[in-house]
Amino acid sequence: MALIERMPPAKLTEGLTWLVTGLSIGVAIGAAGSGALVDAYGARSGFWLAIAAGAVVLSSAIQSYRHLK
């Protein structure tokens, strides 16, 4: 949210829309993916998916921050 708020005011609404859409899709895919992993490999595998997704989001945020600078 903080990265999107740095965008020019004319693009702020679109940026927030894409952000919320991405969050919703990510939650849906994460729930489905971790459920399938838990069923196949046990509870710990669901946590590993969450850690991997967090690493992807962190690297994406770092790259976006560098691009906005």
ROPA-969098 format. One record per residue: residue number from 1; x, y, z of N, C-alpha, C, O in turn. Coordinates in Angstrom, 1 decimal. Layout:
<rec n="NUM" n_x="X" n_y="Y" n_z="Z" ca_x="X" ca_y="Y" ca_z="Z" c_x="X" c_y="Y" c_z="Z" o_x="X" o_y="Y" o_z="Z"/>
...
% end
This chain:
<rec n="1" n_x="0.8" n_y="-1.2" n_z="0.0" ca_x="0.0" ca_y="0.0" ca_z="0.0" c_x="0.9" c_y="1.3" c_z="0.0" o_x="0.6" o_y="2.2" o_z="-0.7"/>
<rec n="2" n_x="2.0" n_y="1.2" n_z="0.8" ca_x="2.8" ca_y="2.4" ca_z="0.8" c_x="3.5" c_y="2.7" c_z="-0.5" o_x="3.6" o_y="3.9" o_z="-0.9"/>
<rec n="3" n_x="3.8" n_y="1.7" n_z="-1.2" ca_x="4.4" ca_y="1.9" ca_z="-2.6" c_x="3.4" c_y="2.5" c_z="-3.5" o_x="3.7" o_y="3.4" o_z="-4.3"/>
<rec n="4" n_x="2.2" n_y="2.0" n_z="-3.5" ca_x="1.2" ca_y="2.5" ca_z="-4.4" c_x="0.8" c_y="3.9" c_z="-4.0" o_x="0.5" o_y="4.7" o_z="-4.9"/>
<rec n="5" n_x="0.8" n_y="4.3" n_z="-2.8" ca_x="0.5" ca_y="5.7" ca_z="-2.4" c_x="1.5" c_y="6.7" c_z="-2.9" o_x="1.2" o_y="7.9" o_z="-2.9"/>
<rec n="6" n_x="2.7" n_y="6.2" n_z="-3.3" ca_x="3.7" ca_y="7.2" ca_z="-3.8" c_x="3.4" c_y="7.5" c_z="-5.3" o_x="4.1" o_y="8.3" o_z="-5.9"/>
<rec n="7" n_x="2.5" n_y="6.8" n_z="-5.9" ca_x="2.2" ca_y="7.0" ca_z="-7.3" c_x="1.5" c_y="8.4" c_z="-7.5" o_x="1.0" o_y="9.0" o_z="-6.6"/>
<rec n="8" n_x="1.6" n_y="9.0" n_z="-8.7" ca_x="0.9" ca_y="10.2" ca_z="-9.0" c_x="-0.6" c_y="10.1" c_z="-8.7" o_x="-1.2" o_y="9.0" o_z="-8.9"/>
<rec n="9" n_x="-1.2" n_y="11.1" n_z="-8.2" ca_x="-2.7" ca_y="11.1" ca_z="-7.9" c_x="-3.5" c_y="10.6" c_z="-9.0" o_x="-4.6" o_y="9.9" o_z="-8.8"/>
<rec n="10" n_x="-3.2" n_y="10.9" n_z="-10.3" ca_x="-4.0" ca_y="10.4" ca_z="-11.4" c_x="-4.0" c_y="8.9" c_z="-11.6" o_x="-4.9" o_y="8.4" o_z="-12.2"/>
<rec n="11" n_x="-3.0" n_y="8.2" n_z="-11.0" ca_x="-2.9" ca_y="6.8" ca_z="-11.2" c_x="-3.2" c_y="6.0" c_z="-9.9" o_x="-3.1" o_y="4.8" o_z="-9.8"/>
<rec n="12" n_x="-3.5" n_y="6.8" n_z="-8.8" ca_x="-3.6" ca_y="6.1" ca_z="-7.5" c_x="-4.8" c_y="5.2" c_z="-7.4" o_x="-4.6" o_y="4.0" o_z="-6.9"/>
<rec n="13" n_x="-5.9" n_y="5.5" n_z="-8.0" ca_x="-7.1" ca_y="4.6" ca_z="-7.9" c_x="-6.8" c_y="3.3" c_z="-8.7" o_x="-7.1" o_y="2.3" o_z="-8.2"/>
<rec n="14" n_x="-6.2" n_y="3.5" n_z="-9.9" ca_x="-5.9" ca_y="2.3" ca_z="-10.7" c_x="-4.9" c_y="1.4" c_z="-9.9" o_x="-5.0" o_y="0.2" o_z="-9.9"/>
<rec n="15" n_x="-3.9" n_y="2.0" n_z="-9.3" ca_x="-2.9" ca_y="1.2" ca_z="-8.6" c_x="-3.5" c_y="0.5" c_z="-7.4" o_x="-3.2" o_y="-0.7" o_z="-7.2"/>
<rec n="16" n_x="-4.4" n_y="1.2" n_z="-6.7" ca_x="-5.0" ca_y="0.5" ca_z="-5.5" c_x="-5.9" c_y="-0.6" c_z="-6.0" o_x="-6.0" o_y="-1.7" o_z="-5.4"/>
<rec n="17" n_x="-6.6" n_y="-0.4" n_z="-7.1" ca_x="-7.5" ca_y="-1.5" ca_z="-7.7" c_x="-6.7" c_y="-2.7" c_z="-8.1" o_x="-7.1" o_y="-3.8" o_z="-7.7"/>
<rec n="18" n_x="-5.5" n_y="-2.5" n_z="-8.7" ca_x="-4.7" ca_y="-3.7" ca_z="-9.1" c_x="-4.1" c_y="-4.3" c_z="-7.8" o_x="-4.0" o_y="-5.6" o_z="-7.8"/>
<rec n="19" n_x="-3.8" n_y="-3.6" n_z="-6.8" ca_x="-3.2" ca_y="-4.1" ca_z="-5.6" c_x="-4.3" c_y="-5.0" c_z="-4.9" o_x="-4.0" o_y="-6.1" o_z="-4.5"/>
<rec n="20" n_x="-5.5" n_y="-4.5" n_z="-4.7" ca_x="-6.5" ca_y="-5.3" ca_z="-4.1" c_x="-6.9" c_y="-6.5" c_z="-4.9" o_x="-7.2" o_y="-7.6" o_z="-4.3"/>
<rec n="21" n_x="-6.9" n_y="-6.4" n_z="-6.2" ca_x="-7.2" ca_y="-7.5" ca_z="-7.0" c_x="-6.1" c_y="-8.6" c_z="-6.9" o_x="-6.4" o_y="-9.8" o_z="-6.8"/>
<rec n="22" n_x="-4.9" n_y="-8.2" n_z="-6.9" ca_x="-3.8" ca_y="-9.1" ca_z="-6.7" c_x="-3.8" c_y="-9.8" c_z="-5.4" o_x="-3.5" o_y="-11.0" o_z="-5.2"/>
<rec n="23" n_x="-4.2" n_y="-9.0" n_z="-4.3" ca_x="-4.3" ca_y="-9.6" ca_z="-3.0" c_x="-5.4" c_y="-10.7" c_z="-2.9" o_x="-5.2" o_y="-11.7" o_z="-2.4"/>
<rec n="24" n_x="-6.5" n_y="-10.4" n_z="-3.5" ca_x="-7.6" ca_y="-11.3" ca_z="-3.6" c_x="-7.2" c_y="-12.6" c_z="-4.3" o_x="-7.5" o_y="-13.7" o_z="-3.9"/>
<rec n="25" n_x="-6.6" n_y="-12.4" n_z="-5.5" ca_x="-6.2" ca_y="-13.6" ca_z="-6.2" c_x="-5.2" c_y="-14.4" c_z="-5.5" o_x="-5.2" o_y="-15.6" o_z="-5.5"/>
<rec n="26" n_x="-4.2" n_y="-13.7" n_z="-4.9" ca_x="-3.2" ca_y="-14.4" ca_z="-4.1" c_x="-3.7" c_y="-15.2" c_z="-2.9" o_x="-3.3" o_y="-16.3" o_z="-2.7"/>
<rec n="27" n_x="-4.7" n_y="-14.6" n_z="-2.2" ca_x="-5.3" ca_y="-15.3" ca_z="-1.1" c_x="-6.0" c_y="-16.6" c_z="-1.6" o_x="-6.0" o_y="-17.7" o_z="-1.0"/>
<rec n="28" n_x="-6.8" n_y="-16.5" n_z="-2.7" ca_x="-7.5" ca_y="-17.6" ca_z="-3.3" c_x="-6.5" c_y="-18.7" c_z="-3.7" o_x="-6.7" o_y="-19.9" o_z="-3.4"/>
<rec n="29" n_x="-5.5" n_y="-18.3" n_z="-4.5" ca_x="-4.5" ca_y="-19.3" ca_z="-4.9" c_x="-3.8" c_y="-19.9" c_z="-3.8" o_x="-3.5" o_y="-21.1" o_z="-3.7"/>
<rec n="30" n_x="-3.4" n_y="-19.1" n_z="-2.8" ca_x="-2.7" ca_y="-19.6" ca_z="-1.6" c_x="-3.5" c_y="-20.6" c_z="-0.8" o_x="-3.0" o_y="-21.6" o_z="-0.4"/>
<rec n="31" n_x="-4.8" n_y="-20.3" n_z="-0.6" ca_x="-5.7" ca_y="-21.2" ca_z="0.1" c_x="-5.8" c_y="-22.5" c_z="-0.6" o_x="-5.8" o_y="-23.6" o_z="0.0"/>
<rec n="32" n_x="-6.0" n_y="-22.5" n_z="-1.9" ca_x="-6.2" ca_y="-23.7" ca_z="-2.7" c_x="-4.9" c_y="-24.5" c_z="-2.8" o_x="-4.9" o_y="-25.7" o_z="-2.6"/>
<rec n="33" n_x="-3.8" n_y="-23.8" n_z="-3.0" ca_x="-2.5" ca_y="-24.5" ca_z="-3.1" c_x="-2.1" c_y="-25.1" c_z="-1.8" o_x="-1.6" o_y="-26.2" o_z="-1.7"/>
<rec n="34" n_x="-2.2" n_y="-24.3" n_z="-0.7" ca_x="-1.8" ca_y="-24.9" ca_z="0.6" c_x="-2.7" c_y="-26.0" c_z="1.0" o_x="-2.3" o_y="-27.0" o_z="1.7"/>
<rec n="35" n_x="-4.0" n_y="-25.9" n_z="0.7" ca_x="-4.9" ca_y="-27.1" ca_z="1.0" c_x="-4.5" c_y="-28.3" c_z="0.3" o_x="-4.5" o_y="-29.4" o_z="0.9"/>
<rec n="36" n_x="-4.1" n_y="-28.2" n_z="-1.0" ca_x="-3.7" ca_y="-29.4" ca_z="-1.7" c_x="-2.4" c_y="-29.9" c_z="-1.2" o_x="-2.2" o_y="-31.1" o_z="-1.1"/>
<rec n="37" n_x="-1.5" n_y="-29.0" n_z="-0.8" ca_x="-0.2" ca_y="-29.5" ca_z="-0.3" c_x="-0.4" c_y="-30.2" c_z="1.1" o_x="0.2" o_y="-31.2" o_z="1.4"/>
<rec n="38" n_x="-1.2" n_y="-29.6" n_z="1.9" ca_x="-1.5" ca_y="-30.2" ca_z="3.2" c_x="-2.1" c_y="-31.6" c_z="3.1" o_x="-1.8" o_y="-32.5" o_z="3.8"/>
<rec n="39" n_x="-3.0" n_y="-31.7" n_z="2.1" ca_x="-3.7" ca_y="-33.0" ca_z="1.9" c_x="-2.6" c_y="-34.1" c_z="1.4" o_x="-2.7" o_y="-35.2" o_z="1.8"/>
<rec n="40" n_x="-1.7" n_y="-33.6" n_z="0.6" ca_x="-0.7" ca_y="-34.5" ca_z="0.0" c_x="0.5" c_y="-34.8" c_z="0.9" o_x="1.0" o_y="-35.9" o_z="0.9"/>
<rec n="41" n_x="1.0" n_y="-33.7" n_z="1.6" ca_x="2.3" ca_y="-33.9" ca_z="2.2" c_x="2.3" c_y="-33.5" c_z="3.7" o_x="3.3" o_y="-33.6" o_z="4.4"/>
<rec n="42" n_x="1.1" n_y="-33.1" n_z="4.3" ca_x="1.1" ca_y="-32.8" ca_z="5.7" c_x="1.0" c_y="-31.3" c_z="5.9" o_x="1.2" o_y="-30.5" o_z="5.0"/>
<rec n="43" n_x="0.8" n_y="-31.0" n_z="7.2" ca_x="0.6" ca_y="-29.6" ca_z="7.6" c_x="1.8" c_y="-28.7" c_z="7.3" o_x="1.6" o_y="-27.5" o_z="7.0"/>
<rec n="44" n_x="3.0" n_y="-29.2" n_z="7.5" ca_x="4.2" ca_y="-28.3" ca_z="7.4" c_x="4.3" c_y="-27.8" c_z="6.0" o_x="4.8" o_y="-26.7" o_z="5.8"/>
<rec n="45" n_x="3.9" n_y="-28.6" n_z="5.0" ca_x="4.1" ca_y="-28.1" ca_z="3.6" c_x="3.2" c_y="-26.9" c_z="3.3" o_x="3.7" o_y="-26.0" o_z="2.5"/>
<rec n="46" n_x="2.1" n_y="-26.7" n_z="4.0" ca_x="1.3" ca_y="-25.5" ca_z="3.8" c_x="2.0" c_y="-24.3" c_z="4.3" o_x="1.9" o_y="-23.2" o_z="3.7"/>
<rec n="47" n_x="2.8" n_y="-24.4" n_z="5.3" ca_x="3.6" ca_y="-23.3" ca_z="5.9" c_x="4.7" c_y="-22.9" c_z="4.9" o_x="5.1" o_y="-21.7" o_z="4.8"/>
<rec n="48" n_x="5.3" n_y="-23.9" n_z="4.3" ca_x="6.4" ca_y="-23.7" ca_z="3.3" c_x="5.9" c_y="-22.9" c_z="2.1" o_x="6.6" o_y="-22.0" o_z="1.6"/>
<rec n="49" n_x="4.7" n_y="-23.2" n_z="1.7" ca_x="4.1" ca_y="-22.4" ca_z="0.6" c_x="3.9" c_y="-20.9" c_z="1.0" o_x="4.2" o_y="-20.0" o_z="0.2"/>
<rec n="50" n_x="3.5" n_y="-20.7" n_z="2.2" ca_x="3.3" ca_y="-19.3" ca_z="2.7" c_x="4.7" c_y="-18.6" c_z="2.8" o_x="4.7" o_y="-17.4" o_z="2.4"/>
<rec n="51" n_x="5.7" n_y="-19.3" n_z="3.2" ca_x="7.0" ca_y="-18.7" ca_z="3.3" c_x="7.5" c_y="-18.4" c_z="1.9" o_x="8.1" o_y="-17.3" o_z="1.6"/>
<rec n="52" n_x="7.3" n_y="-19.3" n_z="0.9" ca_x="7.8" ca_y="-19.0" ca_z="-0.5" c_x="7.0" c_y="-17.9" c_z="-1.1" o_x="7.6" o_y="-17.0" o_z="-1.7"/>
<rec n="53" n_x="5.7" n_y="-17.8" n_z="-0.8" ca_x="4.9" ca_y="-16.7" ca_z="-1.3" c_x="5.4" c_y="-15.4" c_z="-0.7" o_x="5.4" o_y="-14.3" o_z="-1.4"/>
<rec n="54" n_x="5.7" n_y="-15.4" n_z="0.5" ca_x="6.2" ca_y="-14.2" ca_z="1.2" c_x="7.5" c_y="-13.7" c_z="0.6" o_x="7.7" o_y="-12.5" o_z="0.5"/>
<rec n="55" n_x="8.4" n_y="-14.6" n_z="0.3" ca_x="9.6" ca_y="-14.3" ca_z="-0.4" c_x="9.4" c_y="-13.7" c_z="-1.8" o_x="10.1" o_y="-12.7" o_z="-2.1"/>
<rec n="56" n_x="8.5" n_y="-14.2" n_z="-2.5" ca_x="8.1" ca_y="-13.6" ca_z="-3.8" c_x="7.6" c_y="-12.2" c_z="-3.7" o_x="8.0" o_y="-11.3" o_z="-4.4"/>
<rec n="57" n_x="6.7" n_y="-12.0" n_z="-2.7" ca_x="6.1" ca_y="-10.7" ca_z="-2.5" c_x="7.2" c_y="-9.7" c_z="-2.0" o_x="7.3" o_y="-8.5" o_z="-2.5"/>
<rec n="58" n_x="8.1" n_y="-10.1" n_z="-1.2" ca_x="9.2" ca_y="-9.3" ca_z="-0.7" c_x="10.1" c_y="-8.8" c_z="-1.9" o_x="10.4" o_y="-7.7" o_z="-2.0"/>
<rec n="59" n_x="10.5" n_y="-9.8" n_z="-2.7" ca_x="11.4" ca_y="-9.5" ca_z="-3.8" c_x="10.6" c_y="-8.5" c_z="-4.8" o_x="11.3" o_y="-7.7" o_z="-5.4"/>
<rec n="60" n_x="9.4" n_y="-8.8" n_z="-5.0" ca_x="8.6" ca_y="-7.9" ca_z="-5.9" c_x="8.5" c_y="-6.5" c_z="-5.3" o_x="8.6" o_y="-5.5" o_z="-6.1"/>
<rec n="61" n_x="8.3" n_y="-6.4" n_z="-4.0" ca_x="8.2" ca_y="-5.0" ca_z="-3.4" c_x="9.6" c_y="-4.3" c_z="-3.5" o_x="9.6" o_y="-3.1" o_z="-3.7"/>
<rec n="62" n_x="10.7" n_y="-5.0" n_z="-3.3" ca_x="12.0" ca_y="-4.4" ca_z="-3.4" c_x="12.2" c_y="-3.9" c_z="-4.8" o_x="12.7" o_y="-2.8" o_z="-5.0"/>
<rec n="63" n_x="11.9" n_y="-4.7" n_z="-5.8" ca_x="12.1" ca_y="-4.3" ca_z="-7.2" c_x="11.2" c_y="-3.1" c_z="-7.5" o_x="11.6" o_y="-2.2" o_z="-8.2"/>
<rec n="64" n_x="9.9" n_y="-3.1" n_z="-7.0" ca_x="9.0" ca_y="-2.0" ca_z="-7.3" c_x="9.5" c_y="-0.7" c_z="-6.6" o_x="9.4" o_y="0.4" o_z="-7.2"/>
<rec n="65" n_x="10.1" n_y="-0.8" n_z="-5.4" ca_x="10.6" ca_y="0.3" ca_z="-4.7" c_x="11.8" c_y="0.9" c_z="-5.5" o_x="11.9" o_y="2.1" o_z="-5.6"/>
<rec n="66" n_x="12.6" n_y="0.1" n_z="-6.0" ca_x="13.8" ca_y="0.5" ca_z="-6.8" c_x="13.3" c_y="1.2" c_z="-8.1" o_x="13.9" o_y="2.3" o_z="-8.5"/>
<rec n="67" n_x="12.3" n_y="0.7" n_z="-8.7" ca_x="11.7" ca_y="1.3" ca_z="-9.9" c_x="11.1" c_y="2.7" c_z="-9.7" o_x="11.2" o_y="3.6" o_z="-10.5"/>
<rec n="68" n_x="10.4" n_y="2.8" n_z="-8.5" ca_x="9.8" ca_y="4.1" ca_z="-8.2" c_x="10.8" c_y="5.2" c_z="-7.7" o_x="10.4" o_y="6.4" o_z="-7.8"/>
<rec n="69" n_x="11.9" n_y="4.8" n_z="-7.3" ca_x="12.9" ca_y="5.7" ca_z="-6.8" c_x="13.5" c_y="6.6" c_z="-7.8" o_x="14.3" o_y="7.5" o_z="-7.5"/>
% end
